[in-house]
Amino acid sequence: MERELNLLRRDAAQAGLDKANVWADFLDWEHLQKLSEFWRPLEARVRDCCTQIRAAKDPELIRQLRDSLVGTIEEIENVIRPLNTQMICELTDTLKRFCSNP
């Protein structure tokens, strides 16, 4: 899971998508800020859980950490998905405007 996060971060950086000014032409600035506000701490929690799970030896602690990781993933689903949906709609609307104004 941590590797996937690393790949997402790398791919975004290589495409220049980690820079807010790239998105600013296509999305509402407040939406970008809100998405970032929610995503960063959730990503940090996932990374922290993964690190703690790798270091843990006690099966009960591993179970607790796993449950915490699952809770964080569910929170990502519940919080980030609607924001991503809104972002896709905004991008689509912006692209439609670009296409209709040659």
N, C-alpha and C positions, 0 to 999 in steps of 0.2 A: 504494500500500500504506500509506504514511504517512497519507494522507487517511482511509483506512478505520479506522486506529487512532484518529485524531482523532475520527471520527464515533462510534466505539464508546465512547470516553471521554466525549464530549459527551452521548450518549444515556443512558449509565449515570448521569451526574451529574444530568441533567434528571429521571430517574426516581428519584433518590435511592439508586440501587444501588451507588454508590461509597462508601457509608457502611456500615462493618462491622456496626453495630448493627442495621441493617435485616435483614441476613442472619442475625444471631445467633439470632433466634427460630426459624429454619428449618433451620439447619445446625450441625454440630459446630464449635465455635470453632477447634479444632486443624486441622480441614480447611480452614477459611478462611485460617488463617495459612499453612499449607503451600501452598495455591494461590497466595496472594500472594507468598510467598517465591520460588516458581518463575516466576511470570508477570512480575513487575517487571523482573528482569534480562534476561529474554528479549525483552520489549517494548523495553527500552532498546537492546539489541543490534540489533534490527530497525531502529529509528529511526536509530541510528548508521550502520548499513550504508547506509541510504537516503541519508543526508546525505553520506556519503563517495562514494557512486556519483554523486550529482548533481555533486559538485565534481571528480571524477576526469576527467582528459583522456587518460591513457595506456590504450590498449585492454587491455593485460595486467593492469593494476591493476583495471580495471573487471571483467574476467573473474574475478579473485581475489575481489573484493568481492562479485560476484554469487554465486560459489560459497559464500562465507561466509554470505550472506543465505539461500541455499537450505538450508545446514546448520542455520541457526537456525530456519527455518520447519519443517524436519523435526524438530528438537528440540521445538518447540512441539507438533507433532502427537504425538510420542511421550511427552512429559511431561504436557502439559496435558489432552489428550483423556481419559486415564484418570481424572484428577482431576475433570474436568467430568462424566464419566459417573457417578462416585461422588456428585457434588453433585446431579445430576438425580435419582438414586435417593433420596438423603436428602430432597430437596424433595418428591418424590412420597410418600414414607412419612409425612412431616410433614403434608402436605395430607390424606392418607387419615385420619390420626388426628383432624385438625380436623373432617373431614366426618363421622366416626363418633361424635363427641362433641358433639351439638348443645347 
